[in-house]
Amino acid sequence: MNINAISEGNVCTLIISGRIDTITAPELDKVFRENAEVCEKMIFDMSEVDYISSAGIRSLVAAHRKMAGKGGLVLRGLNKSVLSILEMTGLSKKLNIE
């Protein structure tokens, strides 16, 4: 997994590529925490994410909760397999997906 963080004013975008799984989710959590302190709104560009495990889902839920008191978290560019996992878990109705 690779993560590129871009900050524009009070909006941060994390461009994520690869797999979000048990091994890589802690890195996503770390980069998220580093950026969440200075950002009002967070965007996860997941157009290059090809797989997400339960550990990755936990990372998304934790980020959503952290950003709920601010400008929110947006998930952008989900492919069909990642989106279907979020739909199966019911999270597609709770998370802000573009």
C-alpha positions in Angstrom: 0.0 0.0 0.0 1.1 3.5 -0.8 -0.3 6.7 0.6 0.2 10.2 -0.7 -1.1 13.0 1.5 -2.1 16.3 -0.1 -3.2 19.3 2.0 -5.2 22.2 0.5 -6.2 24.7 3.1 -8.2 22.8 5.8 -8.9 19.8 3.5 -6.6 16.8 3.4 -6.7 14.2 0.7 -5.0 10.8 1.3 -4.5 9.1 -2.1 -4.3 5.4 -1.2 -3.2 2.6 -3.5 -2.9 -1.2 -3.1 -4.4 -3.3 -0.4 -5.7 -2.2 3.0 -5.4 -5.2 5.1 -4.0 -6.4 8.5 -0.5 -5.5 7.5 -1.1 -2.1 5.9 -4.1 -0.8 8.0 -1.8 0.4 10.8 0.1 2.6 8.3 -3.2 4.1 7.1 -4.1 4.8 10.7 -0.8 6.5 11.3 -0.9 8.7 8.3 -4.6 9.6 9.0 -3.8 10.6 12.6 -0.9 12.8 11.5 -3.1 14.7 9.1 -6.4 14.7 11.0 -4.9 17.1 13.6 -4.6 19.9 11.0 -7.5 19.1 8.7 -11.2 20.0 9.0 -12.2 17.7 6.2 -10.6 14.4 5.1 -10.9 12.8 1.7 -9.7 9.2 1.1 -9.1 8.8 -2.6 -9.4 5.0 -2.9 -9.5 4.7 -6.7 -6.4 2.6 -6.7 -7.4 0.4 -3.7 -8.0 -3.1 -5.0 -8.8 -4.9 -1.7 -9.9 -4.1 1.8 -10.1 -6.5 4.7 -11.8 -6.2 8.1 -8.8 -4.4 9.4 -9.2 -1.8 6.7 -12.8 -1.4 7.4 -12.0 -0.8 11.1 -9.6 2.0 9.9 -12.4 3.6 7.8 -14.8 3.5 10.7 -12.3 4.9 13.2 -11.4 7.7 10.7 -15.1 8.4 10.1 -15.7 8.7 13.9 -12.7 11.0 14.4 -13.8 13.3 11.5 -17.5 13.3 12.4 -17.0 16.2 14.9 -15.2 18.2 12.1 -16.0 18.5 8.4 -16.3 14.8 7.9 -14.6 12.0 5.9 -15.4 11.4 2.3 -14.5 8.1 0.5 -13.9 8.7 -3.2 -13.3 6.4 -6.2 -14.3 3.1 -4.7 -14.1 0.2 -7.1 -16.9 -2.4 -7.3 -15.4 -5.0 -5.1 -14.5 -2.5 -2.3 -17.9 -0.8 -2.6 -19.7 -4.2 -2.4 -17.9 -5.1 0.8 -19.0 -1.8 2.4 -22.6 -2.5 1.1 -22.5 -6.0 2.6 -21.5 -4.6 6.0 -24.1 -1.8 5.9 -21.4 0.8 6.1 -22.2 2.2 2.7 -25.2 3.8 4.3 -23.2 5.3 7.2 -20.1 6.5 5.4 -20.0 9.4 2.9 -19.1 7.8 -0.4 -18.7 9.8 -3.6 
